[in-house]
Amino acid sequence: KIKLLYKIQSKIAISGLNIADPAQEAADFYKLIKNWIIPKKGKDIKLIVVDTLARSFIERDENSSIDMGIFINNINILRQYYGCTVLVVHHN
């Protein structure tokens, strides 16, 4: 049996791990996803859904270009690491 859906129950901060140093932020985020609940090895992941933007934007401002830039960079790291599409759900 192939498991097609993985659900992560806890909040995962995709932004602002180390906002003062963008290079360190990227390195910290990469370390985080390497140890994530969904290991890369043996998985053929095609889509990751971040539901919702607000839930993954812990203690950051969605209207800040700096905070949003870090978020987008981390989404790109996630996309490249898993080699898949990342869909971010944003409710208004």
N, C-alpha and C positions, 0 to 999 in steps of 0.2 A: 504494500500500500504506500502510495506517495502522498506525503502531506503537502497540500498546495497553499495553505494559508498559515502564517505564523503571526500570532498576535502578542504584542508586548504590552503587558498590563500596566507597568509603571511609567511614570513620566521620564522622558529622556530629553535632557537639554541639548538642543542642536545648536545653541548659540551661547556665546559669552562665557566659555570656560576660562579664558584668559584674555579679556578684552584689551588690556593695556599693551599686549605684545602680539600682534597678528600672526607672526611666524610661530610663536610658541602656542598660540591658540590652535593653529592648524595641526601642529605636532601632537598636542594634547588630544584633539578630536580624533586624529588617526589612531592613537593608542587606545582610545575609548572604543572605537568600532572594531578594532582587532579582537577585543575581549567581549564583544557583544553577545547577547543571547542567541543571535542567529549567526553561527560561525560561517565563514566563507567556504571552507573546505567541504566538498561533497554536495554543495547546494547549487542549483541552477536558478538563481533568483532573477526574475525578469522585471519586477515592479515592487517598489517600496512606497507605501502611502504614509505620509505624515499627516495625521488627523488629530488635531488641527494645528495650524501655525501657532496659535495662541498657547496651546498646551506645551509646545516645544520651545517657546520663546520665554523661558523662565527668567524673571527679574530683568527683562530687557524691554526696550521701547520699539514697537513695530514701526513707528513713524520716524525713527532715527536712521539716517542713511548709513551711519557707521555700524550700528547694531544689525541692520538688514544686510549690509555688505558681508559681515562676518557670517551671518546665517546662510547666505547664498554660497559663500566660499565653502562652508561646511557641508552643505547639500551637494556641492560639486565633488568634494572629497568622498562622500558617501556613494555618489553615483559612479565615480571612477573605481572605487575600491570593489564594489559589487558588480560593476559592469552592467548596470541596469538603469531603467528609468526611475526617477523619483518624482512622485506627485505630491504636492503640498496642498492640503485642503484649507481654504480660508473662508470662514463664515463672516458675514458683515451684519 
